[in-house]
Amino acid sequence: MKIGFIGTGCMGFPLLKGAVEAYGKENVTFLSKHREHEAAVSEQLGVPYAQRLLDMVIQSDIIVLAVKPQYAHEVYPDVKLAMSKEKILISVMAGVDITELEKETGALKIVRAMPNTPAMLKEGMTCISYSDRVSEVEREVVRTLFLSVGKVEEIPEKLMNAAICANGSSPAFAYLFMEALSDAVVQYGIPRDMAYRLVGQTMLGSAKMLLESGKHPGELKDAVCSPGGTTIAGIAALEEYGLRGAVIRGAAACYERACSMSNDKDLTKK
């Protein structure tokens, strides 16, 4: 099973690394927009880069489309020219649905995926939807790729834009919160590098407790809030200043943008 990557940016690169581990470097190739970047990636991972997009698509059984949506039109023609009914197309582009991918690439077996940047550390969370023609055996091959960089959830495509809020864009929301909390404690004298360590490890541990305990996040929150203590005072202030509402509204803005992107000519607003 040969797999070719179109794009090796913030999502393409960790998936390329995962593919090397999952399928073996002899079965992996890639192509990037910049030749200098291609040479560096090839040297780092020990996989060859393709000279021409058309040739790579012809020679690949799976094609991973990992370019930004606004640049997709630059690669669609060659992909469509070399596509066959047996090849699998995996897209990690936000806001581009399976119907549009079928039209633009001619592919019949399509996987729409929404991974996230923690895939770089094999701690990614990927949501996947399939077109009807992708067999169960082929789905297992696809799952192997994304399991190499983290966890996988299979969802109906109609939920993909919501998944963008939950796992695609949300790392940025988490970083914003961690930066703000770090800023807060720096003003009380904690050195910034220490603040990042304290906050980062605490968020990591809190996430593991949520995933491994099976408890409702509200129950875990309540367990930290002693009556009349420091934590409940902080929670009350966060509620007063609208943290919960701001998060919900941020997710709504993310969702609305994802829904509009397929029909939006100016994708640079993403």
Helices and strands as residue ranges (DSSP letters): E 3-6, H 12-23, G 25-27, E 28-31, H 35-45, H 53-59, E 62-65, G 69-71, H 72-82, E 88-91, H 98-105, E 109-114, G 117-121, E 124-130, H 136-147, E 150-154, G 157-159, H 160-163, I 164-168, H 170-186, H 192-213, H 217-224, H 230-240, H 243-261, G 267-269
